Amino acid sequence: MSARTDASIELRDVLGAPARQTAFVVRDIDASMRAWADSLDIGPWSAYTLGPPRLRNMIYRGEQSSFTFRHALVMSGGMQLELVQPVEGPSIFTDHLDAYGEGMHHLGFVVPDHAAASALLLARGFTPLQSAEGFGLDGSGQFAYFQPPAGVDTVIELIDPPKVRADPESVYPAAVHPAAVHPAAGEQQVS
């Protein structure tokens, strides 16, 4: 086992390990929510659409862009699961579907300082892929996706959760209690 370097300790400290989210890219989010809930008893899923005008400062592969995607969130144990369906515009989700089809896409880390965490990943050789801010009802919240250096084949997402989350557009299966699908910011759902 190799000795830890100051850089590895710093990276772990900034990422706020462990990962809090595992995400999957899908072609049909409604069918996927039903499949996960009906086949695996994982639910209820809370679904949202993110894009303009709510999202701001949208960047895709280094260029200003505009993209829209639907995502659904659920807690399973201590891990948040996310399903992501691209809707329009260029995105790493469409890229994934075109290259690999549906499947596991990224690990998400909630970070206390999004700017510092992003700067550290860039300094460590991570490649920025896509980012945006403003997905909270109050305009807060930001996310950024990075490709790690060679040897790690999954995307890493840095998440600064919103202070106030919008109500979900849909829930499957229907929840018995509102707190099950729409916890207060910072309680359960992270992205």
N, C-alpha and C positions, 0 to 999 in steps of 0.2 A: 504494500500500500504506500502510495507516495505521500510526501509531506504536503500539507496545505500551504498555499502561498497567500500573501496578504490580499492579492487580487481576487482569489476564489472566495475568501471570507467576505470581502467587500461586496462581491456580486451576490452572494447568498443573503447578506444583510439587506441589500437594496431590493432584491426580489421579494423579500419577506416570505421565504419558503415556509411551508410547502405550497405546491400549486393548489389553487382553489377551484379551478374549472378545467373540464375536459370538453372539447367541442368537436362536433361532427358536422360535415357539410352534407346537405341533402337536396334532392331535386324538388320534393313536395313536402313542405313542413307540416301541413295538416295530416297527411297520410303517415308521416313519420311519428308525430305525436301520438296518433291512434295506435300505431304499431308498438311503440315503446310502452304505452300505458296498458294496452289490451294484452300484449304478449308477455311483458316483463313486470307488470304492476308498478311501473315507475311513472309517477304523476302526482298531482296535477301539473301540467305544463302551462306556463303563462307565455303567450305569444305577443310580440311587438313588431312593428315595422319601423326601421331606422333609415333615414335619408333626409334630403332637403325638404323643408327649410329647417327642420330641427337640428340636423347635423351641420356643423360648421368646420371650416379649415380641413376639408376632406383632401387627403393626399393618397394617391395610388402610384406606387413605384417612382416616387420622387417628383411627381407632377400634380398640380392642382387638378382636382377631378370632381365628379359628382357620381355617387353610387347610392343605391338603395338595396337593402336586404331585410328579410324577415328573420327574426330569431325567437326561439322558445327556450325558456329556462325552467329548471326543476332542481331541487336539492335531493340528492341520494346519499344518505349518510352525511359525511362532512364535505362531500364534493358536489359542486354545482355542475350539472350537465347542461350543455347548450347544443341546440340544433340550429343550423344556419342555412338559409335558402337565399341565394342571390336573386334579385328581382330585375335591376337594370343598372347599366353603367359597368365600367371595368372594375373587377374586384379579384382579390386573391381567392375568393370562394368560387367564382366562375372558372378561374384558372385551374383550381383543384378538380372541379367536376370534369373539365375538358381533358385534363391529363390523367386523372386516376379514378374518376367516378366518385360515388358517395363513399364517405368513410371518415375516420378520425382525422382531424385537421390541426388542432392546436391545444396547447396547455396555457391556461390563464393564471396570471399572478397579480394579486391586488398589491399595489405599491403605495407606500406612504408619501413618496415624492416622485410624481410621474416624470418630471423634467430630469431629475437626477438619475433615475433608473434608465431612462432613454439614453441619456448622455453616456452612462456607463456601458450599456450594451453596444452603442456605436464604437466606443473606445476599445471594446473587446472584440471588434470585428464582425458584429452582427449586422445584417443588411436590413434596412427599413423597407417594409413592404406596403403597408397601408395604415392610415390613421385618420382620426376625426375627433371632434369634441362636441359637447353640448347635447348629449342624449338624455339628460335628466329633464324633468318637467320645468325646472328652474334654470336650465341652460348649463348646469354643472355636468361633470363626468367627461372622461376622455379615455380613448383606447388607442393602442399602437401595436402593430404586429411586426415581428422581426424574424428573419431567418437566421438561425445560429450558424457559426462557422462550420466547416466541413466536419462530418462525423455525427451530427445530430440531425435527424431527418424530420423533425416536427417543428412547426411554427410556434413561437412564443408570443403571447399577448400580455402587454402591460395594461392593467386596468386601474383607473381612478374612478370608483363608483360614483354615481350621481348622489347628490344630497336628497333629492326628491325624485322618485321614479314615477313615471306616468302609469296610469292604470293599464293593464293588459288589454289588447284588442279582443283576445279570445283566450279561453281556458279549456283544456281538455285533460281528463274528464272534468265536468263542472265540480268546483270545490264546495265543500260544505261550509267552510268558514273563510271569510275574506283574508285573514292573516296567513292562511295556507298558501295563497297564490300571490299575495302582495305584501310581503313583510316590510317593515320600516327600513329605510336605507341603512346599510351596514349590518343588519341582522343576519340575513341569509343570502339573498341574491346579490351577485357581485357585478354583473355586467348587463 
